[in-house]
Amino acid sequence: MPIEASITLKGDALTSPIKGDRIRLLEAVAREGSISAGAREAGITYKAAWDALDALSNLFGQPLLETRTGGKAGGGASLTPAGVKVIEAYRRMEAEMARVVRALEPDLAGSGITPLNLFSGFFMRTSARNALRGTITAIEADHLAADVLVSVTPDIAIHALVTAESLRDLGLVAGRDVILLIKAPFVIIAPGHEAMNVSVRNRIPGVISRCDLGTVNAEVVLDIGGGKSLAATITARSAQTLDLKPGDAATALFDEGHVIIAID
């Protein structure tokens, strides 16, 4: 039986479903030596490849690829040591899952349940464009709500507002690893890093790595350091008016109430 694994890597790495198509893309980029060539081999667009690779780096908390800009030697991409280990771990666990499937099939015969039915129910997927792993560094709470501060890079922390009930139910305490989910339409992009007179709690500085213009909307991806990024969906008119370009300094703005906390 052919197996396409959706696995969970535990330990220091983030517990999150990593499907085979993203691993195959990572392998294709490494094999071809560039993201554009890897995307062609994987049969997806350049933008989709960047989105998938950004998500992998965010989830594992460090870059899995080292990219080089063009020049006399040309641009390209190669695996970082972390990228090599992620691929090796995935393929090893995929092989182990195939072995488990073969062992389970006789016991499930006649039940109407297949091993893959079981595995597919064990994993959660989210529609949130931004998923960042971090560690809780501080909590300020009263009997109604709590402001949870989560460090996502050595230099950047994000505030999330949760109810007191959620704080208890999720067992949120300082030092616990969590996943922050932020939908891209909730993120506002402002040019530069200057202080702004706005009421939002989260003001994350970075450098624009991509700005993809559509007819109505635009997606702006902000490199916030540490191999992590934030994506924002804004109007195409706003992106053009602000003249947002890759390499420009910018700030991501979003309210703490728009940050969802998930746990392993």
C-alpha positions as CSV (number, residue, x, y, z in Angstrom):
1,M,0.0,0.0,0.0
2,P,1.5,3.4,-0.9
3,I,1.9,5.7,2.1
4,E,1.9,9.5,2.2
5,A,2.7,10.4,5.8
6,S,1.4,13.3,7.8
7,I,3.6,13.1,10.8
8,T,4.3,14.9,14.1
9,L,7.9,15.5,15.1
10,K,8.2,15.8,18.9
11,G,11.0,17.0,21.1
12,D,12.6,20.4,20.5
13,A,10.8,20.7,17.1
14,L,7.3,22.0,16.8
15,T,4.5,19.4,17.0
16,S,2.6,20.2,13.8
17,P,1.4,18.2,10.8
18,I,4.0,18.2,8.0
19,K,2.6,16.7,4.8
20,G,4.7,15.0,2.3
21,D,4.2,17.6,-0.4
22,R,6.2,20.2,1.6
23,I,9.0,17.7,2.3
24,R,9.1,16.8,-1.4
25,L,9.3,20.5,-2.3
26,L,12.1,21.0,0.2
27,E,13.9,18.0,-1.4
28,A,13.3,19.4,-4.9
29,V,14.7,22.8,-4.1
30,A,17.8,21.2,-2.6
31,R,18.2,18.9,-5.6
32,E,17.6,21.6,-8.2
33,G,19.6,24.3,-6.4
34,S,16.9,27.0,-6.5
35,I,13.4,27.7,-5.3
36,S,12.0,28.5,-8.8
37,A,13.4,25.2,-10.2
38,G,12.1,23.3,-7.2
39,A,8.7,24.8,-7.6
40,R,8.6,23.7,-11.3
41,E,9.6,20.2,-10.4
42,A,6.9,20.1,-7.7
43,G,4.3,21.4,-10.1
44,I,3.4,24.5,-8.1
45,T,3.9,28.3,-8.5
46,Y,6.9,30.2,-7.3
47,K,4.7,32.0,-4.8
48,A,3.1,28.8,-3.5
49,A,6.6,27.4,-3.0
50,W,7.7,30.4,-1.0
51,D,4.6,30.2,1.1
52,A,5.2,26.6,1.9
53,L,8.9,27.1,2.7
54,D,8.1,30.1,4.9
55,A,5.6,28.0,6.8
56,L,8.1,25.3,7.4
57,S,10.7,27.7,8.7
58,N,8.2,29.3,11.0
59,L,7.0,26.0,12.4
60,F,10.4,24.6,13.0
61,G,11.7,27.9,14.4
62,Q,14.8,28.2,12.1
63,P,15.6,28.4,8.4
64,L,15.6,25.1,6.5
65,L,17.1,26.7,3.4
66,E,20.0,29.0,2.8
67,T,19.3,31.3,-0.2
68,R,21.7,33.3,-2.3
69,T,20.8,36.4,-4.3
70,G,21.8,36.6,-8.0
71,G,25.1,37.9,-9.2
72,K,28.0,36.6,-11.3
73,A,27.6,33.2,-9.7
74,G,23.8,33.4,-9.9
75,G,21.3,32.9,-7.2
76,G,20.4,29.6,-5.6
77,A,19.3,27.7,-2.5
78,S,20.7,24.9,-0.4
79,L,19.6,23.0,2.7
80,T,20.8,24.2,6.1
81,P,21.9,21.5,8.6
82,A,18.4,21.8,10.1
83,G,16.8,21.2,6.7
84,V,18.8,18.0,6.2
85,K,17.7,16.7,9.6
86,V,14.0,17.5,9.0
87,I,14.0,15.6,5.7
88,E,15.9,12.6,7.3
89,A,13.5,12.5,10.3
90,Y,10.4,12.7,8.0
91,R,11.6,9.9,5.7
92,R,12.5,7.7,8.7
93,M,9.1,8.3,10.3
94,E,7.3,7.7,7.0
95,A,9.0,4.3,6.7
96,E,8.0,3.5,10.3
97,M,4.4,4.5,9.6
98,A,4.3,2.2,6.6
99,R,5.5,-0.6,8.8
100,V,2.8,0.2,11.3
101,V,0.1,0.2,8.6
102,R,1.1,-3.2,7.4
103,A,1.0,-4.5,11.0
104,L,-2.5,-3.0,11.7
105,E,-4.3,-4.1,8.5
106,P,-5.0,-7.7,9.6
107,D,-6.5,-6.5,13.0
108,L,-8.8,-4.0,11.2
109,A,-9.9,-6.4,8.5
110,G,-13.7,-6.4,8.2
111,S,-14.2,-3.4,10.5
112,G,-14.7,-0.9,7.7
113,I,-11.8,1.1,9.2
114,T,-8.4,1.4,7.6
115,P,-5.2,2.5,9.3
116,L,-5.2,5.6,7.2
117,N,-8.6,6.5,8.5
118,L,-7.2,6.4,12.0
119,F,-4.1,8.5,11.1
120,S,-6.1,11.2,9.3
121,G,-8.1,11.9,12.4
122,F,-5.1,12.5,14.6
123,F,-4.0,15.8,13.0
124,M,-5.4,19.3,12.9
125,R,-5.0,21.8,10.1
126,T,-5.6,25.5,10.3
127,S,-6.6,28.2,7.8
128,A,-4.5,30.8,9.5
129,R,-1.8,32.1,7.2
130,N,0.6,32.8,10.0
131,A,1.6,30.0,12.4
132,L,4.6,30.9,14.7
133,R,6.1,28.8,17.4
134,G,7.2,30.5,20.5
135,T,7.7,30.3,24.3
136,I,5.6,32.1,26.9
137,T,7.7,34.6,28.8
138,A,5.1,36.4,30.8
139,I,1.5,36.4,31.7
140,E,-0.6,39.3,33.2
141,A,-4.0,38.1,34.2
142,D,-7.1,39.0,36.2
143,H,-10.4,37.1,36.8
144,L,-11.6,37.8,33.3
145,A,-8.7,37.8,30.8
146,A,-5.0,37.4,30.4
147,D,-2.3,39.1,28.4
148,V,0.1,36.4,27.3
149,L,3.5,37.4,26.0
150,V,5.2,34.9,23.7
151,S,8.8,35.2,22.5
152,V,9.0,34.0,18.8
153,T,12.6,35.1,18.1
154,P,15.3,36.3,20.5
155,D,14.3,39.9,19.6
156,I,10.6,39.7,19.1
157,A,7.7,38.9,21.4
158,I,4.0,38.9,20.5
159,H,1.1,39.7,22.9
160,A,-2.0,37.5,22.8
161,L,-5.3,38.2,24.7
162,V,-7.1,35.1,26.0
163,T,-9.9,34.5,28.5
164,A,-9.1,33.5,32.0
165,E,-10.9,30.2,31.3
166,S,-8.7,29.5,28.3
167,L,-5.6,30.3,30.4
168,R,-6.6,27.5,32.8
169,D,-7.9,25.1,30.2
170,L,-4.8,25.2,28.1
171,G,-2.5,25.2,31.1
172,L,-0.6,28.3,29.9
173,V,2.4,29.1,32.1
174,A,5.7,30.9,31.6
175,G,8.2,28.7,29.9
176,R,5.6,26.7,27.9
177,D,6.0,26.3,24.1
178,V,2.9,27.4,22.1
179,I,1.8,28.1,18.6
180,L,0.5,31.5,17.6
181,L,-2.1,31.7,14.8
182,I,-2.7,35.0,13.1
183,K,-4.9,35.4,10.0
184,A,-3.2,37.5,7.3
185,P,-6.2,40.0,6.9
186,F,-5.8,41.0,10.6
187,V,-2.2,42.2,9.9
188,I,-1.6,45.8,8.8
189,I,1.6,46.8,7.2
190,A,3.1,50.3,7.8
191,P,6.3,51.5,6.0
192,G,9.4,52.0,8.2
193,H,10.1,51.3,11.8
194,E,9.2,54.7,13.3
195,A,7.0,54.9,16.4
196,M,3.3,55.3,15.4
197,N,0.4,56.7,17.4
198,V,-1.8,53.6,17.0
199,S,-3.6,51.5,19.7
200,V,-2.6,48.1,18.5
201,R,-0.4,46.2,21.0
202,N,1.7,44.3,18.5
203,R,4.2,46.3,16.4
204,I,6.6,43.9,14.8
205,P,9.5,45.4,12.7
206,G,10.9,43.6,9.7
207,V,12.0,43.8,6.1
208,I,9.6,43.2,3.2
209,S,10.7,40.0,1.5
210,R,7.8,39.7,-1.0
211,C,4.9,41.9,-2.2
212,D,2.5,40.0,-4.5
213,L,0.0,42.3,-6.2
214,G,-3.4,41.0,-7.3
215,T,-6.3,42.8,-8.9
216,V,-8.0,43.6,-5.6
217,N,-5.7,42.5,-2.8
218,A,-2.0,42.2,-2.2
219,E,0.0,39.8,0.0
220,V,3.0,41.3,1.8
221,V,5.5,39.0,3.5
222,L,7.6,40.5,6.2
223,D,10.9,38.9,7.3
224,I,11.0,39.4,11.1
225,G,14.3,37.7,11.6
226,G,15.3,34.3,13.1
227,G,14.1,32.6,9.9
228,K,10.5,33.7,10.6
229,S,8.0,35.8,8.7
230,L,4.6,37.4,8.9
231,A,2.2,37.6,6.0
232,A,-0.4,40.4,5.6
233,T,-3.3,40.6,3.2
234,I,-4.0,44.3,2.3
235,T,-5.7,46.0,-0.6
236,A,-3.7,46.3,-3.9
237,R,-4.4,50.0,-3.8
238,S,-2.8,50.3,-0.4
239,A,0.3,48.4,-1.5
240,Q,0.7,50.7,-4.5
241,T,0.0,53.9,-2.6
242,L,2.6,52.9,0.1
243,D,5.0,51.8,-2.7
244,L,5.9,48.6,-0.8
245,K,8.9,46.9,-2.3
246,P,11.1,44.0,-1.3
247,G,14.0,45.2,0.9
248,D,12.0,48.0,2.4
249,A,11.8,48.3,6.2
250,A,8.2,47.9,7.4
251,T,6.2,47.2,10.6
252,A,3.5,44.6,11.0
253,L,0.6,45.8,13.2
254,F,-2.1,43.6,14.7
255,D,-4.2,43.6,17.8
256,E,-3.5,41.1,20.6
257,G,-7.2,40.0,20.4
258,H,-6.5,38.7,16.9
259,V,-3.8,36.2,18.1
260,I,-4.9,32.7,18.8
261,I,-2.9,30.4,21.0
262,A,-2.7,26.7,20.3
263,I,-0.8,24.0,22.2
264,D,0.7,20.7,21.3
